[in-house]
């Protein structure tokens, strides 16, 4: 009985902390966003600027939200939101690039 209860608890925890995406098109889109996010994480890791770390955190939230959309909707139904996420990710990268060029304030 305890095993059944624990399995139910683990399943509930996983639903809160893990997003699964299936299908070629959704996985391709999520990989594209993840590749963009990698640039943010690399910039944040090589710097002590709060703005860079915050950009990486925002990018992580964008990935989480995109995975949630792609988990429940197909890419066509979620396309407007996904395009907005990608544009925001690109703006974060542009800001990160600008910050690295300028250096410390």
C-alpha positions in Angstrom: 0.0 0.0 0.0 2.8 2.4 0.8 4.4 1.6 -2.5 1.3 2.6 -4.4 1.1 5.8 -2.4 4.7 6.7 -3.1 4.3 6.0 -6.8 1.3 8.3 -6.9 3.4 11.0 -5.1 6.3 10.6 -7.5 4.0 10.8 -10.5 2.5 14.0 -9.1 5.9 15.4 -8.5 7.0 14.5 -12.0 4.0 16.2 -13.5 5.0 19.4 -11.7 8.7 19.3 -12.6 9.0 17.5 -15.9 7.6 18.4 -19.3 7.6 15.8 -22.0 7.4 16.7 -25.7 6.8 14.2 -28.4 6.8 14.4 -32.1 9.4 15.5 -34.7 8.2 19.1 -35.2 7.7 20.0 -31.5 11.1 18.4 -30.6 12.8 20.3 -33.4 11.3 23.6 -32.2 12.3 22.9 -28.6 15.8 22.0 -29.7 16.1 25.3 -31.5 15.0 27.2 -28.4 17.4 25.1 -26.3 20.3 26.0 -28.6 19.5 29.7 -28.2 19.3 29.2 -24.5 22.8 27.6 -24.5 24.2 30.9 -25.6 22.6 32.7 -22.6 23.8 30.1 -20.2 27.4 30.3 -21.6 27.4 34.1 -21.3 26.0 33.9 -17.7 28.6 31.3 -16.7 31.5 33.4 -17.8 30.4 36.6 -16.1 29.4 37.8 -12.7 26.8 40.3 -14.0 23.4 39.9 -12.6 21.7 40.9 -15.9 23.4 38.0 -17.7 22.4 35.5 -15.0 18.8 36.9 -15.1 18.7 36.5 -18.9 19.6 32.9 -18.5 16.9 32.4 -15.9 14.3 34.0 -18.1 15.4 31.8 -21.0 14.9 28.8 -18.8 11.4 29.9 -18.0 10.7 30.4 -21.7 11.9 26.8 -22.4 9.6 25.5 -19.7 6.6 27.4 -21.0 7.3 26.4 -24.6 7.6 22.7 -23.5 4.3 23.1 -21.7 2.7 24.4 -24.9 4.2 21.7 -27.0 3.1 19.1 -24.6 -0.5 20.1 -24.9 -0.8 21.6 -28.3 0.7 21.0 -31.7 3.1 23.5 -33.3 0.4 25.1 -35.4 -1.9 25.7 -32.6 0.9 27.1 -30.4 2.7 28.9 -33.2 1.9 32.5 -32.1 3.1 31.9 -28.6 6.2 30.0 -29.8 7.1 32.8 -32.2 6.8 35.2 -29.3 9.1 33.0 -27.1 11.7 32.7 -29.8 11.7 36.5 -30.4 12.1 37.1 -26.7 14.9 34.6 -26.5 16.6 36.4 -29.4 16.2 39.7 -27.7 17.7 38.3 -24.5 20.7 37.1 -26.6 21.1 40.5 -28.2 21.1 42.1 -24.8 23.6 39.6 -23.6 25.9 40.2 -26.6 25.6 43.9 -26.1 26.4 43.6 -22.3 29.5 41.5 -23.1 30.8 44.0 -25.6 30.3 46.9 -23.2 31.8 45.2 -20.2 31.2 46.3 -16.6 29.2 49.4 -15.9 
